[in-house]
Amino acid sequence: MEEAAFKKDETPYLIFECSKCRQFMYVKTTQKGKKCLRCGRTHVVSKIIDSGEIVNGMTAAVEEVKKKQNEFGISELGHGPELRAFSDFKVAGPPSQNKEQKEVDIDSEEEFSEQFTRLLKEIGSTYKTFPAYVIEVMADNYMIPHSQLKFLKKLFENKGILKKLRENSYKVTL
């Protein structure tokens, strides 16, 4: 009886960075193109073959993408990605009613508004239109609490800076 053996995958894969959103991905070198799952940009393999690294096997390709994405996160954030479950986050109690607390809240609202403006400028420079979740994901990078997002979205919609196009789709006009 013949024994079945696993054949090691030696298919060459190109590891490269999306030229638009900087997401790392892999593609077989025999494919014609690869569409970025993050921003939708299509990359022609023959044009980017020299800009990336070739590894053999899908497992090696996946591991290399993870490694490169982690290195990119460390260089941008100063630390590795923070992966926590929603249950790890604590809900703050009601704010106190003293005058000092109210002044801090006003200052922080102005700061959140400034941060939200920066966030929208970055998104607007990258995307023409985008789904609502992009704002939610970017808010973490700008230290804007999710409790403020609904208020900020409405405020900027009223100012005409953030335009709602379709259900859960937006456009920035700055």
LOPA-406208 format. One record per residue (C-alpha): x, y, z; residue number from 1; residue in one letter. Coordinates in nm, 4 decimals, padded with zeros to 6 digits. Layout:
<atoms>
<atom x="X" y="Y" z="Z" torvo="NUM" koldo="a"/>
...
</atoms>
This chain:
<atoms>
<atom x="00.0000" y="00.0000" z="00.0000" torvo="1" koldo="m"/>
<atom x="00.1277" y="00.3391" z="-00.0979" torvo="2" koldo="e"/>
<atom x="00.1721" y="00.5978" z="00.1769" torvo="3" koldo="e"/>
<atom x="00.0233" y="00.9408" z="00.1239" torvo="4" koldo="a"/>
<atom x="00.2634" y="01.2255" z="00.1826" torvo="5" koldo="a"/>
<atom x="00.2141" y="01.5967" z="00.1963" torvo="6" koldo="f"/>
<atom x="00.3799" y="01.7862" z="-00.0808" torvo="7" koldo="k"/>
<atom x="00.5546" y="02.1031" z="00.0335" torvo="8" koldo="k"/>
<atom x="00.4213" y="02.4159" z="-00.1338" torvo="9" koldo="d"/>
<atom x="00.7011" y="02.5755" z="-00.3335" torvo="10" koldo="e"/>
<atom x="00.4869" y="02.8218" z="-00.5296" torvo="11" koldo="t"/>
<atom x="00.6595" y="03.1625" z="-00.5507" torvo="12" koldo="p"/>
<atom x="00.4630" y="03.4486" z="-00.3917" torvo="13" koldo="y"/>
<atom x="00.5405" y="03.8200" z="-00.4161" torvo="14" koldo="l"/>
<atom x="00.5106" y="04.0152" z="-00.0884" torvo="15" koldo="i"/>
<atom x="00.4477" y="04.3845" z="-00.1536" torvo="16" koldo="f"/>
<atom x="00.3012" y="04.7002" z="-00.0047" torvo="17" koldo="e"/>
<atom x="-00.0052" y="04.8712" z="-00.1540" torvo="18" koldo="c"/>
<atom x="00.1068" y="05.2012" z="-00.3045" torvo="19" koldo="s"/>
<atom x="-00.2119" y="05.3730" z="-00.1852" torvo="20" koldo="k"/>
<atom x="-00.2876" y="05.2526" z="00.1692" torvo="21" koldo="c"/>
<atom x="00.0423" y="05.0801" z="00.2609" torvo="22" koldo="r"/>
<atom x="-00.1254" y="04.7474" z="00.3438" torvo="23" koldo="q"/>
<atom x="00.1057" y="04.4484" z="00.2893" torvo="24" koldo="f"/>
<atom x="-00.0242" y="04.1582" z="00.0830" torvo="25" koldo="m"/>
<atom x="00.0911" y="03.8607" z="-00.1202" torvo="26" koldo="y"/>
<atom x="00.0176" y="03.7379" z="-00.4705" torvo="27" koldo="v"/>
<atom x="00.1311" y="03.4449" z="-00.6828" torvo="28" koldo="k"/>
<atom x="00.3947" y="03.5614" z="-00.9272" torvo="29" koldo="t"/>
<atom x="00.1982" y="03.3900" z="-01.2079" torvo="30" koldo="t"/>
<atom x="-00.1113" y="03.6075" z="-01.1517" torvo="31" koldo="q"/>
<atom x="-00.1728" y="03.9150" z="-01.3652" torvo="32" koldo="k"/>
<atom x="-00.2952" y="04.1419" z="-01.0866" torvo="33" koldo="g"/>
<atom x="-00.3985" y="04.1799" z="-00.7254" torvo="34" koldo="k"/>
<atom x="-00.6689" y="04.4063" z="-00.5842" torvo="35" koldo="k"/>
<atom x="-00.6056" y="04.5524" z="-00.2395" torvo="36" koldo="c"/>
<atom x="-00.8771" y="04.4376" z="-00.0027" torvo="37" koldo="l"/>
<atom x="-00.8365" y="04.7511" z="00.2068" torvo="38" koldo="r"/>
<atom x="-00.8572" y="05.0368" z="-00.0474" torvo="39" koldo="c"/>
<atom x="-00.9514" y="04.8626" z="-00.3727" torvo="40" koldo="g"/>
<atom x="-00.6462" y="04.9672" z="-00.5744" torvo="41" koldo="r"/>
<atom x="-00.5480" y="04.7160" z="-00.8435" torvo="42" koldo="t"/>
<atom x="-00.1787" y="04.6298" z="-00.8778" torvo="43" koldo="h"/>
<atom x="-00.0354" y="04.4757" z="-01.1947" torvo="44" koldo="v"/>
<atom x="00.2102" y="04.2050" z="-01.0880" torvo="45" koldo="v"/>
<atom x="00.4480" y="04.2598" z="-01.3810" torvo="46" koldo="s"/>
<atom x="00.4909" y="04.6262" z="-01.2793" torvo="47" koldo="k"/>
<atom x="00.5482" y="04.5621" z="-00.9059" torvo="48" koldo="i"/>
<atom x="00.7569" y="04.2448" z="-00.9271" torvo="49" koldo="i"/>
<atom x="01.0785" y="04.4403" z="-00.8550" torvo="50" koldo="d"/>
<atom x="00.9308" y="04.6371" z="-00.5640" torvo="51" koldo="s"/>
<atom x="00.8629" y="04.3385" z="-00.3415" torvo="52" koldo="g"/>
<atom x="01.0132" y="04.0253" z="-00.1967" torvo="53" koldo="e"/>
<atom x="00.9565" y="03.6738" z="-00.3295" torvo="54" koldo="i"/>
<atom x="00.9068" y="03.3818" z="-00.0916" torvo="55" koldo="v"/>
<atom x="00.8209" y="03.0189" z="-00.1629" torvo="56" koldo="n"/>
<atom x="00.4997" y="02.8744" z="-00.0221" torvo="57" koldo="g"/>
<atom x="00.1763" y="03.0255" z="00.1020" torvo="58" koldo="m"/>
<atom x="00.2593" y="02.9678" z="00.4684" torvo="59" koldo="t"/>
<atom x="00.5834" y="03.1604" z="00.4303" torvo="60" koldo="a"/>
<atom x="00.3965" y="03.4349" z="00.2425" torvo="61" koldo="a"/>
<atom x="00.1339" y="03.4728" z="00.5156" torvo="62" koldo="v"/>
<atom x="00.3994" y="03.4787" z="00.7883" torvo="63" koldo="e"/>
<atom x="00.6049" y="03.7394" z="00.6003" torvo="64" koldo="e"/>
<atom x="00.2989" y="03.9645" z="00.5511" torvo="65" koldo="v"/>
<atom x="00.2202" y="03.9399" z="00.9239" torvo="66" koldo="k"/>
<atom x="00.5814" y="04.0228" z="01.0111" torvo="67" koldo="k"/>
<atom x="00.5974" y="04.3218" z="00.7766" torvo="68" koldo="k"/>
<atom x="00.2589" y="04.4551" z="00.8909" torvo="69" koldo="q"/>
<atom x="00.3700" y="04.4255" z="01.2543" torvo="70" koldo="n"/>
<atom x="00.6992" y="04.6063" z="01.1789" torvo="71" koldo="e"/>
<atom x="00.5036" y="04.8810" z="01.0036" torvo="72" koldo="f"/>
<atom x="00.2713" y="04.9123" z="01.3049" torvo="73" koldo="g"/>
<atom x="00.5663" y="04.9404" z="01.5417" torvo="74" koldo="i"/>
<atom x="00.7303" y="05.2099" z="01.3279" torvo="75" koldo="s"/>
<atom x="00.4040" y="05.4086" z="01.3059" torvo="76" koldo="e"/>
<atom x="00.2639" y="05.3569" z="01.6576" torvo="77" koldo="l"/>
<atom x="00.5768" y="05.2931" z="01.8585" torvo="78" koldo="g"/>
<atom x="00.4401" y="04.9569" z="01.9773" torvo="79" koldo="h"/>
<atom x="00.2857" y="04.6430" z="01.8374" torvo="80" koldo="g"/>
<atom x="-00.0859" y="04.6151" z="01.7665" torvo="81" koldo="p"/>
<atom x="-00.3069" y="04.6096" z="02.0731" torvo="82" koldo="e"/>
<atom x="-00.5532" y="04.3274" z="02.0292" torvo="83" koldo="l"/>
<atom x="-00.8148" y="04.3216" z="02.3022" torvo="84" koldo="r"/>
<atom x="-01.1687" y="04.1953" z="02.3326" torvo="85" koldo="a"/>
<atom x="-01.4542" y="04.4420" z="02.3805" torvo="86" koldo="f"/>
<atom x="-01.5080" y="04.2971" z="02.7276" torvo="87" koldo="s"/>
<atom x="-01.1663" y="04.4347" z="02.8318" torvo="88" koldo="d"/>
<atom x="-01.2871" y="04.7943" z="02.7996" torvo="89" koldo="f"/>
<atom x="-01.4532" y="04.9580" z="03.0993" torvo="90" koldo="k"/>
<atom x="-01.7393" y="05.2058" z="03.0745" torvo="91" koldo="v"/>
<atom x="-01.6711" y="05.5226" z="03.2718" torvo="92" koldo="a"/>
<atom x="-01.9221" y="05.6348" z="03.5326" torvo="93" koldo="g"/>
<atom x="-02.1265" y="05.9539" z="03.5008" torvo="94" koldo="p"/>
<atom x="-01.9170" y="06.2752" z="03.4979" torvo="95" koldo="p"/>
<atom x="-01.9179" y="06.4819" z="03.8152" torvo="96" koldo="s"/>
<atom x="-02.1193" y="06.8021" z="03.8136" torvo="97" koldo="q"/>
<atom x="-01.8500" y="07.0388" z="03.9448" torvo="98" koldo="n"/>
<atom x="-01.7361" y="07.3414" z="03.7426" torvo="99" koldo="k"/>
<atom x="-01.3806" y="07.2154" z="03.6854" torvo="100" koldo="e"/>
<atom x="-01.5060" y="06.8932" z="03.5281" torvo="101" koldo="q"/>
<atom x="-01.7330" y="07.0881" z="03.2910" torvo="102" koldo="k"/>
<atom x="-01.4400" y="07.3081" z="03.1802" torvo="103" koldo="e"/>
<atom x="-01.2293" y="06.9996" z="03.1120" torvo="104" koldo="v"/>
<atom x="-01.5176" y="06.8506" z="02.9108" torvo="105" koldo="d"/>
<atom x="-01.5423" y="07.1672" z="02.6964" torvo="106" koldo="i"/>
<atom x="-01.1666" y="07.1647" z="02.6317" torvo="107" koldo="d"/>
<atom x="-01.1717" y="06.7961" z="02.5439" torvo="108" koldo="s"/>
<atom x="-01.4687" y="06.8469" z="02.3070" torvo="109" koldo="e"/>
<atom x="-01.2723" y="07.1191" z="02.1245" torvo="110" koldo="e"/>
<atom x="-00.9692" y="06.8895" z="02.1137" torvo="111" koldo="e"/>
<atom x="-01.1817" y="06.6040" z="01.9771" torvo="112" koldo="f"/>
<atom x="-01.3203" y="06.8405" z="01.7133" torvo="113" koldo="s"/>
<atom x="-00.9660" y="06.9373" z="01.6068" torvo="114" koldo="e"/>
<atom x="-00.8610" y="06.5724" z="01.5994" torvo="115" koldo="q"/>
<atom x="-01.1712" y="06.4839" z="01.3974" torvo="116" koldo="f"/>
<atom x="-01.0829" y="06.7573" z="01.1455" torvo="117" koldo="t"/>
<atom x="-00.7342" y="06.6078" z="01.1058" torvo="118" koldo="r"/>
<atom x="-00.8869" y="06.2614" z="01.0718" torvo="119" koldo="l"/>
<atom x="-01.1222" y="06.3796" z="00.7963" torvo="120" koldo="l"/>
<atom x="-00.8369" y="06.5528" z="00.6113" torvo="121" koldo="k"/>
<atom x="-00.6381" y="06.2287" z="00.6092" torvo="122" koldo="e"/>
<atom x="-00.9343" y="06.0190" z="00.4975" torvo="123" koldo="i"/>
<atom x="-01.0295" y="06.2780" z="00.2330" torvo="124" koldo="g"/>
<atom x="-00.6783" y="06.2759" z="00.0878" torvo="125" koldo="s"/>
<atom x="-00.6873" y="05.8955" z="00.0578" torvo="126" koldo="t"/>
<atom x="-01.0467" y="05.8202" z="-00.0464" torvo="127" koldo="y"/>
<atom x="-01.3096" y="05.9979" z="-00.2577" torvo="128" koldo="k"/>
<atom x="-01.5910" y="05.8165" z="-00.0796" torvo="129" koldo="t"/>
<atom x="-01.5668" y="05.5749" z="00.2095" torvo="130" koldo="f"/>
<atom x="-01.7839" y="05.3618" z="00.4372" torvo="131" koldo="p"/>
<atom x="-01.8659" y="05.4779" z="00.7912" torvo="132" koldo="a"/>
<atom x="-01.6462" y="05.2136" z="00.9528" torvo="133" koldo="y"/>
<atom x="-01.3342" y="05.3898" z="00.8157" torvo="134" koldo="v"/>
<atom x="-01.4100" y="05.6826" z="01.0486" torvo="135" koldo="i"/>
<atom x="-01.4542" y="05.4438" z="01.3412" torvo="136" koldo="e"/>
<atom x="-01.1253" y="05.2656" z="01.2699" torvo="137" koldo="v"/>
<atom x="-00.9334" y="05.5928" z="01.2221" torvo="138" koldo="m"/>
<atom x="-01.0839" y="05.7409" z="01.5403" torvo="139" koldo="a"/>
<atom x="-00.8746" y="05.4956" z="01.7423" torvo="140" koldo="d"/>
<atom x="-00.5569" y="05.6306" z="01.5788" torvo="141" koldo="n"/>
<atom x="-00.6590" y="05.9858" z="01.6700" torvo="142" koldo="y"/>
<atom x="-00.7554" y="05.8978" z="02.0294" torvo="143" koldo="m"/>
<atom x="-01.1192" y="05.9974" z="01.9749" torvo="144" koldo="i"/>
<atom x="-01.3548" y="05.7949" z="02.1956" torvo="145" koldo="p"/>
<atom x="-01.6371" y="05.6161" z="02.0175" torvo="146" koldo="h"/>
<atom x="-01.8797" y="05.7928" z="02.2500" torvo="147" koldo="s"/>
<atom x="-01.7899" y="06.1216" z="02.0734" torvo="148" koldo="q"/>
<atom x="-01.8111" y="05.9911" z="01.7155" torvo="149" koldo="l"/>
<atom x="-02.1889" y="06.0188" z="01.6722" torvo="150" koldo="k"/>
<atom x="-02.1819" y="06.3786" z="01.7966" torvo="151" koldo="f"/>
<atom x="-01.8807" y="06.4713" z="01.5788" torvo="152" koldo="l"/>
<atom x="-02.0258" y="06.3108" z="01.2664" torvo="153" koldo="k"/>
<atom x="-02.3516" y="06.5038" z="01.3098" torvo="154" koldo="k"/>
<atom x="-02.1649" y="06.8304" z="01.3849" torvo="155" koldo="l"/>
<atom x="-01.9476" y="06.8003" z="01.0745" torvo="156" koldo="f"/>
<atom x="-02.2453" y="06.6973" z="00.8603" torvo="157" koldo="e"/>
<atom x="-02.4234" y="07.0170" z="00.9720" torvo="158" koldo="n"/>
<atom x="-02.1117" y="07.2225" z="00.8864" torvo="159" koldo="k"/>
<atom x="-02.1123" y="07.0658" z="00.5373" torvo="160" koldo="g"/>
<atom x="-01.7653" y="06.9152" z="00.5803" torvo="161" koldo="i"/>
<atom x="-01.8844" y="06.5555" z="00.6014" torvo="162" koldo="l"/>
<atom x="-02.1490" y="06.4578" z="00.3477" torvo="163" koldo="k"/>
<atom x="-02.3538" y="06.1432" z="00.3825" torvo="164" koldo="k"/>
<atom x="-02.3957" y="05.9885" z="00.0379" torvo="165" koldo="l"/>
<atom x="-02.5711" y="05.6591" z="00.0797" torvo="166" koldo="r"/>
<atom x="-02.6438" y="05.4379" z="00.3715" torvo="167" koldo="e"/>
<atom x="-02.3203" y="05.4301" z="00.5732" torvo="168" koldo="n"/>
<atom x="-02.1168" y="05.6031" z="00.3002" torvo="169" koldo="s"/>
<atom x="-01.9510" y="05.9443" z="00.3282" torvo="170" koldo="y"/>
<atom x="-01.7512" y="06.2063" z="00.1388" torvo="171" koldo="k"/>
<atom x="-01.5255" y="06.4790" z="00.2855" torvo="172" koldo="v"/>
<atom x="-01.5357" y="06.8338" z="00.1467" torvo="173" koldo="t"/>
<atom x="-01.2483" y="07.0333" z="00.2994" torvo="174" koldo="l"/>
</atoms>
